Amino acid sequence: MEQFGTPPQFPEEDPEVRAKMEAEMMAEAEAKAKKAAASGNKAKGGKTKLVQKTGTGIVRQWNILKRMVPVEEIPQFADPIHWLKYFPPIGIEHMKRFGSGVDWRRAFITTNVNGYYDAFIRWQFNVLREKGKVLFGKRNNVYSIVDGQVCADHDRSEGEGIGPQEYVLIKLKVLAPDHGQERHGKIEKLLKRVEDEGKKGVFLVPATLRPETMYGQTNCFVLPTGEYGAYYIDATDEVFIMSARSARGLSCQAYDAANDVYFTKEFGKIECLETFTGDELLGLPLRAPNATYEKVYTLPLLTISMGKGTGVVTSVPSDAPDDYVALKALKDKPDFAAKYGITPDMVEPFEVVPIISIEGYGDASAVFMCEKLKIASFNDKAKLTQAKDETYLKGFTIGVMTAGPHAGKKVSDAKPIIKNEMIAAGQAHLYFEPESRVVSRTNDECVVASTDQWYLAYGEESWRSAVKKHVLDSETFNAYDEASL
């Protein structure tokens, strides 16, 4: 109203101006869609706010309100409180006409507009803070770098209800190439640069949900056509090779939250030293932490998604059906391996390493399930999904470690111990990303960031046990109103 008057005289009321504006907006949307497609993201149309309400054309809030309220009342909606006064009575009337059985005497506003409720909330949080239940510190949240803030459900155009997923980055140290392959020229230059600058090494960093299985590593997988970068990590003075998408997320996360140290010097920014295609990383020798083999190699896997994890996958064929099928294919089909420059000595010596015993499945559950279901290749997608779901569930719930210093312990007990030991030894780091794709209303693909947050310590033992005791053991607690019975 301040810009265009009351009632507003919008520039698009001129047909020529309107046509030009719509053309510009649609061109912008198409450019964003093409950019998303080029990066492999299945993004929704990148329409601007003026377009997205109806899918086409120019839509103003004034025009939306004209369909809902008398025109002379629209200026009053400049005051946000007017929205609270105008629409709730209409909603109540509609609910009554639906026949809803609601006691409207108990309805109230839950903002500071309601002084009584606001005073109650203030009192409640002050008491909780005095009791040490309201804490402050770094918390991992879904975050938009473009918006510069945590992206809550109502700020999202895609991914409502999605939260952070914890992974463990396993540091596979890149050794000097030992097969004289021409495609390793860039990695050799990078290794030389890192050595000359006194950095601590170059690492491929697969993201895994199963750090306890690292004793069974036989190789590492990358996507031959994938795009990777070598990124400098300030906190550790090392170089990580991963996808650009995952590096962007890592740059927003705390390396040491207690001391406010992030992986990179500047939040949300990370230095790329070199770029590679996956093909340029194939055949690299690696030193894998906790692995039985002193040296393993990088091999091709055509089913890797660059939109999840780091684009790098560590291979444990004893307990991961996908890994077993992929390694077996490279062994059984020399022509397929040769197509990617993989020589026999990169695959033939590497046998399945038993690490977890599962009653009824043996000590190599992936092999057992693939043979049981007669899985011949990655084309058996449904069977592979069944095998993976079954082996992962059984392994965690009833599996017993047979390798490493925690042999004899249940997998569920050993997993957090092994994870913490690897992190303490500098062999791994925690890494977070959204459980699935999240896009903000500004069309930014969100990451997980470690940000300063006030939060309630619901999981704290004394609080949890007090509530549990009150609910389960109290003679005075009832979860119902006796008067209504």
C-alpha positions as CSV (number, residue, x, y, z in Angstrom):
1,M,0.0,0.0,0.0
2,E,2.9,2.3,0.8
3,Q,4.4,1.6,-2.6
4,F,1.4,1.5,-4.9
5,G,-1.3,3.4,-3.0
6,T,-4.7,2.4,-1.6
7,P,-6.2,0.7,-3.5
8,P,-2.9,-0.2,-5.1
9,Q,-2.2,0.6,-8.8
10,F,0.1,-2.3,-9.7
11,P,2.4,-1.9,-12.7
12,E,1.1,-5.2,-14.2
13,E,-2.3,-3.6,-14.8
14,D,-0.7,-2.4,-18.1
15,P,-0.9,-5.5,-20.4
16,E,2.5,-4.8,-21.9
17,V,4.2,-4.5,-18.5
18,R,2.5,-7.6,-17.3
19,A,3.6,-9.7,-20.2
20,K,7.2,-8.5,-19.7
21,M,7.1,-9.3,-16.0
22,E,5.7,-12.8,-16.5
23,A,8.2,-13.6,-19.2
24,E,11.1,-12.5,-16.9
25,M,9.8,-14.6,-14.0
26,M,9.2,-17.7,-16.1
27,A,12.7,-17.3,-17.6
28,E,14.1,-17.1,-14.1
29,A,12.2,-20.2,-13.0
30,E,13.3,-22.2,-16.1
31,A,17.0,-21.2,-15.5
32,K,16.8,-22.4,-11.9
33,A,15.2,-25.7,-13.0
34,K,17.9,-26.3,-15.6
35,K,20.6,-25.6,-13.0
36,A,19.0,-28.0,-10.6
37,A,18.8,-30.7,-13.3
38,A,22.4,-30.2,-14.3
39,S,23.4,-30.8,-10.7
40,G,21.4,-34.0,-10.5
41,N,18.8,-32.6,-8.1
42,K,15.1,-33.4,-8.7
43,A,14.1,-29.9,-7.8
44,K,10.6,-28.5,-8.0
45,G,10.1,-25.6,-10.3
46,G,12.0,-22.5,-9.0
47,K,9.1,-20.2,-9.3
48,T,9.1,-16.8,-7.5
49,K,6.7,-15.9,-4.8
50,L,4.5,-13.9,-7.3
51,V,4.2,-17.0,-9.5
52,Q,4.0,-20.0,-7.2
53,K,0.6,-19.4,-5.7
54,T,-1.2,-20.4,-8.9
55,G,1.6,-21.8,-11.0
56,T,1.4,-19.0,-13.5
57,G,0.8,-15.2,-13.7
58,I,1.4,-12.5,-11.2
59,V,-0.4,-12.8,-7.8
60,R,-0.4,-10.1,-5.2
61,Q,-1.5,-10.5,-1.6
62,W,-4.0,-7.7,-2.1
63,N,-5.7,-9.6,-4.9
64,I,-5.8,-12.8,-2.8
65,L,-7.5,-10.9,0.1
66,K,-10.0,-9.4,-2.3
67,R,-11.4,-12.8,-2.8
68,M,-11.8,-13.4,0.9
69,V,-12.7,-10.1,2.6
70,P,-14.5,-6.8,1.7
71,V,-12.1,-4.5,-0.2
72,E,-12.6,-1.7,2.3
73,E,-11.3,-3.9,5.1
74,I,-8.0,-5.0,3.4
75,P,-5.9,-2.0,4.7
76,Q,-6.6,-3.2,8.3
77,F,-4.6,-6.4,7.6
78,A,-1.4,-4.3,7.6
79,D,-1.7,-4.9,11.4
80,P,-0.9,-8.5,12.1
81,I,-3.2,-8.6,15.1
82,H,-6.2,-8.0,12.8
83,W,-5.6,-11.4,11.2
84,L,-6.1,-13.0,14.7
85,K,-9.4,-11.1,15.2
86,Y,-10.8,-11.6,11.7
87,F,-10.3,-15.2,10.7
88,P,-10.7,-17.3,13.8
89,P,-14.4,-16.5,14.3
90,I,-15.0,-17.5,10.7
91,G,-13.2,-20.8,11.3
92,I,-15.2,-21.5,14.4
93,E,-18.5,-20.9,12.5
94,H,-17.4,-23.3,9.8
95,M,-16.5,-25.9,12.4
96,K,-19.9,-25.6,14.0
97,R,-21.6,-26.0,10.7
98,F,-19.6,-29.2,10.2
99,G,-21.1,-30.4,13.5
100,S,-17.8,-30.5,15.4
101,G,-18.2,-31.2,19.1
102,V,-15.8,-28.5,20.5
103,D,-16.0,-26.6,23.8
104,W,-15.0,-23.2,22.4
105,R,-14.8,-21.8,25.9
106,R,-11.4,-23.4,26.2
107,A,-10.0,-21.8,23.0
108,F,-7.3,-19.2,23.5
109,I,-4.4,-17.5,21.7
110,T,-0.9,-18.9,22.4
111,T,1.1,-15.7,21.6
112,N,2.0,-12.6,23.7
113,V,-1.3,-11.1,22.4
114,N,-2.8,-13.1,25.2
115,G,-1.2,-11.6,28.3
116,Y,-2.3,-14.4,30.7
117,Y,-0.9,-17.2,28.5
118,D,2.3,-15.2,27.9
119,A,2.8,-14.7,31.6
120,F,2.3,-18.4,32.2
121,I,4.9,-19.3,29.6
122,R,7.4,-16.8,31.0
123,W,6.9,-18.2,34.5
124,Q,7.3,-21.8,33.2
125,F,10.5,-21.1,31.4
126,N,12.0,-19.1,34.2
127,V,11.4,-21.9,36.6
128,L,12.8,-24.5,34.2
129,R,15.9,-22.4,33.7
130,E,16.4,-21.9,37.5
131,K,16.3,-25.7,37.8
132,G,18.9,-26.1,35.1
133,K,16.5,-27.7,32.5
134,V,16.9,-24.9,29.9
135,L,20.3,-25.2,28.3
136,F,22.3,-23.3,25.6
137,G,24.8,-24.7,23.1
138,K,25.5,-26.1,19.7
139,R,22.6,-28.2,18.2
140,N,22.4,-29.8,14.8
141,N,19.4,-28.5,12.8
142,V,18.2,-28.4,9.2
143,Y,19.5,-25.1,8.0
144,S,19.4,-22.8,4.9
145,I,22.7,-21.2,4.0
146,V,20.9,-18.8,1.6
147,D,18.5,-17.7,4.3
148,G,21.1,-17.7,7.0
149,Q,18.8,-19.5,9.5
150,V,17.4,-22.8,10.7
151,C,14.7,-23.9,8.2
152,A,11.7,-25.1,10.2
153,D,8.8,-27.0,8.7
154,H,6.8,-23.9,7.8
155,D,9.8,-22.5,5.9
156,R,10.1,-25.5,3.6
157,S,8.7,-26.0,0.1
158,E,9.9,-29.7,0.2
159,G,10.8,-32.0,3.1
160,E,8.4,-31.3,5.8
161,G,9.0,-33.4,8.9
162,I,12.6,-34.3,7.9
163,G,15.3,-34.0,10.6
164,P,19.1,-34.5,10.9
165,Q,20.6,-37.9,10.3
166,E,23.9,-38.8,12.0
167,Y,26.7,-40.4,9.9
168,V,30.3,-41.3,10.7
169,L,32.9,-40.1,8.2
170,I,35.6,-42.8,7.9
171,K,39.0,-41.4,6.9
172,L,40.6,-43.6,4.2
173,K,44.1,-42.2,3.6
174,V,45.1,-41.9,0.0
175,L,48.5,-43.5,-0.6
176,A,50.8,-42.8,-3.5
177,P,49.4,-44.4,-6.7
178,D,51.2,-47.7,-7.4
179,H,50.0,-48.7,-10.9
180,G,51.4,-45.8,-12.9
181,Q,48.0,-45.0,-14.4
182,E,47.9,-41.7,-16.4
183,R,44.5,-40.7,-14.9
184,H,46.2,-40.3,-11.5
185,G,48.2,-37.3,-12.5
186,K,46.0,-34.8,-10.7
187,I,45.9,-36.8,-7.5
188,E,49.7,-37.2,-7.6
189,K,50.0,-33.4,-7.9
190,L,47.6,-32.9,-5.0
191,L,49.6,-35.4,-2.8
192,K,52.8,-33.5,-3.6
193,R,51.2,-30.1,-2.8
194,V,49.8,-31.4,0.5
195,E,53.2,-32.8,1.5
196,D,55.1,-29.6,0.5
197,E,52.7,-27.5,2.5
198,G,53.0,-29.7,5.6
199,K,49.4,-30.8,5.7
200,K,48.4,-34.1,7.4
201,G,47.3,-36.0,4.3
202,V,44.5,-36.6,1.8
203,F,41.5,-38.8,2.7
204,L,38.5,-40.2,0.9
205,V,35.7,-39.9,3.4
206,P,32.8,-42.3,3.0
207,A,29.8,-41.6,5.3
208,T,28.5,-44.7,7.0
209,L,25.7,-45.6,9.5
210,R,27.7,-48.7,10.5
211,P,31.1,-47.8,11.9
212,E,31.3,-51.2,13.8
213,T,31.7,-53.0,10.4
214,M,34.9,-51.3,9.4
215,Y,36.9,-54.4,10.3
216,G,35.4,-56.0,7.2
217,Q,36.5,-53.4,4.6
218,T,37.9,-54.8,1.4
219,N,37.7,-51.7,-0.9
220,C,36.1,-48.4,-1.4
221,F,33.6,-47.4,-4.1
222,V,33.1,-44.2,-6.1
223,L,30.8,-43.3,-9.0
224,P,32.9,-43.2,-12.2
225,T,30.8,-40.3,-13.6
226,G,30.5,-38.5,-10.3
227,E,32.0,-35.1,-9.6
228,Y,34.2,-34.9,-6.5
229,G,36.4,-32.2,-4.9
230,A,39.4,-32.1,-2.6
231,Y,38.5,-29.8,0.3
232,Y,40.8,-28.3,2.9
233,I,39.6,-28.9,6.5
234,D,41.0,-26.2,8.7
235,A,40.2,-27.9,12.0
236,T,42.4,-31.0,11.2
237,D,44.8,-29.5,8.6
238,E,43.8,-32.3,6.3
239,V,42.2,-32.6,2.8
240,F,38.9,-34.5,2.3
241,I,37.8,-35.9,-1.0
242,M,34.0,-35.8,-1.2
243,S,31.1,-34.4,-3.2
244,A,30.6,-30.7,-3.4
245,R,27.1,-31.1,-1.8
246,S,28.5,-32.9,1.3
247,A,31.4,-30.5,1.6
248,R,28.9,-27.6,1.7
249,G,27.1,-29.3,4.6
250,L,30.3,-30.1,6.5
251,S,31.4,-26.5,6.4
252,C,28.4,-25.6,8.6
253,Q,29.1,-28.3,11.3
254,A,31.1,-28.2,14.5
255,Y,34.3,-30.3,14.7
256,D,34.4,-29.6,18.5
257,A,31.1,-28.1,19.6
258,A,32.3,-27.7,23.2
259,N,35.1,-25.4,22.2
260,D,33.1,-23.7,19.3
261,V,35.5,-25.1,16.6
262,Y,34.1,-25.8,13.2
263,F,35.5,-28.0,10.4
264,T,36.3,-24.8,8.4
265,K,37.6,-21.5,9.4
266,E,34.6,-19.6,8.0
267,F,31.0,-21.0,8.6
268,G,29.4,-22.1,5.4
269,K,32.5,-21.7,3.2
270,I,35.1,-24.4,2.3
271,E,38.2,-24.2,0.1
272,C,38.3,-26.6,-2.9
273,L,41.9,-27.4,-3.8
274,E,41.1,-29.6,-6.8
275,T,38.2,-31.3,-8.6
276,F,38.0,-34.9,-9.9
277,T,35.7,-37.2,-11.8
278,G,35.1,-40.5,-10.1
279,D,37.0,-42.1,-12.9
280,E,40.2,-40.2,-11.9
281,L,39.9,-41.7,-8.4
282,L,39.6,-45.4,-9.5
283,G,42.4,-47.7,-8.7
284,L,43.8,-45.5,-5.9
285,P,45.4,-47.4,-3.0
286,L,44.0,-46.5,0.4
287,R,44.7,-47.2,4.1
288,A,41.4,-48.0,5.8
289,P,41.2,-47.7,9.6
290,N,40.4,-51.0,11.4
291,A,40.5,-53.0,8.1
292,T,42.1,-56.4,8.0
293,Y,43.9,-55.6,4.8
294,E,46.9,-53.2,5.0
295,K,45.9,-51.6,1.7
296,V,42.6,-51.5,-0.3
297,Y,41.7,-49.9,-3.6
298,T,39.0,-47.6,-5.0
299,L,36.6,-49.5,-7.3
300,P,33.6,-48.4,-9.5
301,L,30.0,-48.7,-8.3
302,L,27.4,-47.5,-10.8
303,T,24.5,-47.2,-8.3
304,I,26.0,-44.6,-6.0
305,S,23.7,-41.5,-5.5
306,M,25.5,-38.2,-5.4
307,G,22.5,-36.7,-3.6
308,K,23.1,-38.7,-0.4
309,G,26.2,-39.1,1.8
310,T,29.5,-38.0,0.4
311,G,29.4,-39.9,-2.9
312,V,32.1,-42.2,-1.5
313,V,31.1,-45.6,-0.2
314,T,33.3,-47.9,1.9
315,S,32.8,-51.6,1.1
316,V,32.0,-54.4,3.7
317,P,30.9,-57.4,1.5
318,S,30.5,-59.7,4.5
319,D,27.5,-57.7,5.9
320,A,26.4,-55.4,3.0
321,P,24.7,-57.3,0.1
322,D,25.2,-54.4,-2.3
323,D,28.9,-54.4,-1.6
324,Y,29.2,-58.2,-2.0
325,V,27.4,-58.1,-5.4
326,A,29.5,-55.3,-6.6
327,L,32.8,-56.9,-5.6
328,K,31.8,-60.2,-7.0
329,A,30.9,-58.6,-10.4
330,L,34.3,-57.1,-10.7
331,K,35.9,-60.5,-9.9
332,D,33.7,-62.5,-12.2
333,K,33.7,-60.1,-15.1
334,P,37.3,-59.2,-16.0
335,D,36.2,-57.2,-19.1
336,F,33.9,-55.1,-16.9
337,A,36.8,-54.4,-14.5
338,A,39.2,-53.6,-17.3
339,K,36.7,-51.1,-18.7
340,Y,37.4,-49.0,-15.7
341,G,41.1,-49.7,-15.5
342,I,40.8,-52.1,-12.6
343,T,43.5,-54.7,-12.6
344,P,43.2,-58.2,-11.1
345,D,45.4,-57.4,-8.2
346,M,43.0,-54.7,-7.1
347,V,40.2,-57.2,-6.6
348,E,41.3,-60.8,-6.6
349,P,43.2,-60.9,-3.3
350,F,40.4,-59.3,-1.3
351,E,38.2,-62.0,0.1
352,V,35.1,-61.5,2.4
353,V,36.2,-60.9,6.0
354,P,33.8,-62.3,8.6
355,I,33.2,-59.8,11.4
356,I,29.7,-60.4,12.8
357,S,28.0,-63.7,13.7
358,I,24.2,-63.9,13.3
359,E,22.4,-67.0,14.4
360,G,20.9,-68.6,11.4
361,Y,22.9,-66.5,9.0
362,G,26.5,-67.4,9.8
363,D,29.4,-65.0,10.0
364,A,28.9,-63.5,6.5
365,S,25.2,-62.6,6.4
366,A,25.4,-60.7,3.1
367,V,26.8,-63.7,1.3
368,F,24.3,-66.0,3.0
369,M,21.3,-63.8,1.9
370,C,22.6,-63.3,-1.7
371,E,23.0,-67.0,-2.1
372,K,19.6,-67.8,-0.4
373,L,17.7,-65.3,-2.7
374,K,19.8,-66.2,-5.8
375,I,20.8,-62.6,-6.3
376,A,22.9,-62.5,-9.5
377,S,23.3,-58.7,-10.1
378,F,22.2,-55.2,-9.3
379,N,19.2,-55.8,-11.5
380,D,17.6,-57.8,-8.7
381,K,16.7,-54.6,-6.9
382,A,13.8,-55.9,-4.9
383,K,15.8,-58.9,-3.7
384,L,18.7,-56.7,-2.8
385,T,16.5,-54.4,-0.8
386,Q,15.1,-57.4,1.1
387,A,18.6,-58.8,1.7
388,K,19.9,-55.5,3.0
389,D,16.9,-54.8,5.3
390,E,17.1,-58.3,6.8
391,T,20.9,-58.4,7.3
392,Y,21.0,-54.9,8.8
393,L,18.2,-55.5,11.2
394,K,19.4,-59.0,12.3
395,G,23.0,-57.8,12.5
396,F,22.1,-55.0,14.9
397,T,19.6,-56.8,17.1
398,I,21.1,-60.3,17.5
399,G,24.5,-60.0,15.8
400,V,27.7,-60.6,17.9
401,M,31.1,-59.1,17.0
402,T,33.7,-61.7,16.0
403,A,36.5,-59.2,14.9
404,G,38.4,-56.5,16.7
405,P,38.9,-55.8,20.4
406,H,35.2,-56.0,21.1
407,A,34.7,-59.5,19.8
408,G,32.1,-61.3,21.8
409,K,30.0,-58.2,22.4
410,K,26.5,-57.7,20.9
411,V,26.6,-55.4,17.9
412,S,24.1,-53.0,19.5
413,D,26.5,-52.6,22.5
414,A,29.7,-52.5,20.5
415,K,28.5,-49.9,17.9
416,P,28.6,-46.7,20.0
417,I,31.9,-47.8,21.6
418,I,33.7,-48.4,18.3
419,K,32.3,-45.2,16.9
420,N,33.6,-43.2,19.9
421,E,37.0,-44.9,19.8
422,M,37.5,-44.2,16.1
423,I,36.6,-40.5,16.6
424,A,38.9,-40.2,19.6
425,A,41.7,-41.8,17.5
426,G,41.2,-39.3,14.7
427,Q,40.1,-42.0,12.3
428,A,36.6,-40.7,11.9
429,H,34.3,-37.7,12.5
430,L,30.6,-37.2,13.0
431,Y,28.8,-35.8,10.0
432,F,25.1,-34.8,9.6
433,E,22.7,-34.2,6.7
434,P,18.9,-34.2,6.4
435,E,17.3,-37.6,6.3
436,S,16.1,-36.8,2.8
437,R,16.1,-33.7,0.6
438,V,14.8,-30.5,2.2
439,V,14.3,-27.3,0.1
440,S,13.5,-23.9,1.7
441,R,10.9,-21.6,0.3
442,T,13.8,-19.6,-1.3
443,N,14.6,-22.7,-3.3
444,D,17.8,-23.4,-1.3
445,E,18.7,-27.1,-0.7
446,C,19.2,-27.2,3.0
447,V,22.1,-28.7,5.0
448,V,22.5,-29.6,8.7
449,A,24.3,-26.9,10.6
450,S,25.6,-26.7,14.2
451,T,24.0,-23.5,15.5
452,D,23.6,-21.9,18.9
453,Q,20.2,-22.9,20.4
454,W,18.3,-22.7,23.6
455,Y,16.8,-26.1,24.3
456,L,15.1,-28.2,26.9
457,A,17.1,-31.2,28.2
458,Y,14.2,-33.7,28.0
459,G,16.6,-36.6,27.7
460,E,18.5,-35.8,30.9
461,E,18.3,-38.8,33.2
462,S,17.0,-37.2,36.4
463,W,14.2,-35.3,34.6
464,R,13.2,-38.4,32.6
465,S,13.2,-40.7,35.6
466,A,11.1,-38.1,37.6
467,V,8.5,-37.9,34.9
468,K,8.5,-41.7,34.5
469,K,8.1,-42.2,38.2
470,H,5.2,-39.7,38.4
471,V,3.4,-41.3,35.4
472,L,3.9,-45.0,36.3
473,D,4.2,-45.1,40.0
474,S,2.2,-42.1,41.3
475,E,-1.1,-43.0,43.1
476,T,-2.5,-39.5,42.4
477,F,-1.7,-39.3,38.6
478,N,-4.6,-40.1,36.2
479,A,-4.5,-39.7,32.5
480,Y,-8.2,-39.0,32.4
481,D,-10.9,-36.9,34.0
482,E,-12.8,-39.1,36.5
483,A,-15.8,-36.7,36.5
484,S,-16.4,-37.5,32.8
485,L,-16.7,-41.2,33.4
